[in-house]
Amino acid sequence: MRFRPGLLAAVSFTAALAASPLLIAAEQAAISKGEVNVYSYRQPFLIQPMFDAFTRKSGVKVNVVFAKKGLVERLEQEGRNSPADLIFTVDIGRLSDAQNAGVTQSVSTPILTGAIPESFRQSDGHWYGLTQRARILYVSKDRVPADESPKTYEELADPKWKGRICTRSGSHVYQVALTAAMIAHHGEDKAKDWLNGLKANLARKPQGNDRAQVKAIKEGECDVSLGNNYYFGLMLNNKDQFAWAQAVYPVFPTLAGTGTHVNIAGMAMTKASPNKDNAVKLMEFLTSNLAQQMYAEQNFEYPIAEGVPQAGLLRSMGKLIPDTLDLDKIAENRPMAIKLINEVGYND
Ligand code: FE
């Protein structure tokens, strides 16, 4: 066993998880056989089944630290002694923030670049998308006949929807990414007009999460909302929210005539990764058909690797034709999107 600073850090990583010194000793023994350490913003139930499948296949143990926030900051503080090998998060904004903070490293293998199309990974391999989620419209069944529903994001700014749209805060990463895509397609001026038009059509001040907008439709406050596609499945599976989902139908709008705005859940290798070989093995496993299907189905998201079957609910919701705009381009336009959202006072 070669001594390296990262190994000590890996011991402290598992030590943080272990309950007793005896357990720590056991963990130390396991490390020499192979482990990989993950920092995850994604909830354990979404990722643990794939990690278990990876361990069964490879014998490599996966240790996960889950947190709702602060993991990038933690990586910055830990610096080169960080025990973490991989970071898992959602949204292009958070992945590019990690890259911009300097806590990721470039990794590229024929398996990774072969499985994940170019538009779903950072060009130097600083992050890879694993699943895609579409930002769709939820439309009132009672008040908007299907042939009258908006079919594009641009239409949401049309005065005919005045007082009929609900959205969450314009500053949330999901809304920022959509606005950044709007800028990438139409330019800054038109994107600002769109934001102003959308704001003028809001039925209420932006508030709540994606599901709260659907609840507002159910309660008659508005007729159309923006939300990620997987919330439809999550609401249908939740006895308290089932009625909200029943009040709406999903629409996959197009942006600039291309396709529906999508975002990703993804992974990045940390700059300090002490178990790089195992980390690459896990990354490659997650792009395999089996893992892609498991990950996507767990949260009603779409697989990214080609040829992986979609969950039944997704098939029944309608066909996703994604906007093929490079996610890199969306990341680039995020600062401008945030500026415009503030300039139009979207949340006021
Ligand atoms: Fe979400």
Boltz pocket constraint, residues with backbone or C-beta under 6 A from the ligand:
constraints:
  - pocket:
      binder: B
      contacts: [[A, 228]]
      max_distance: 6.0
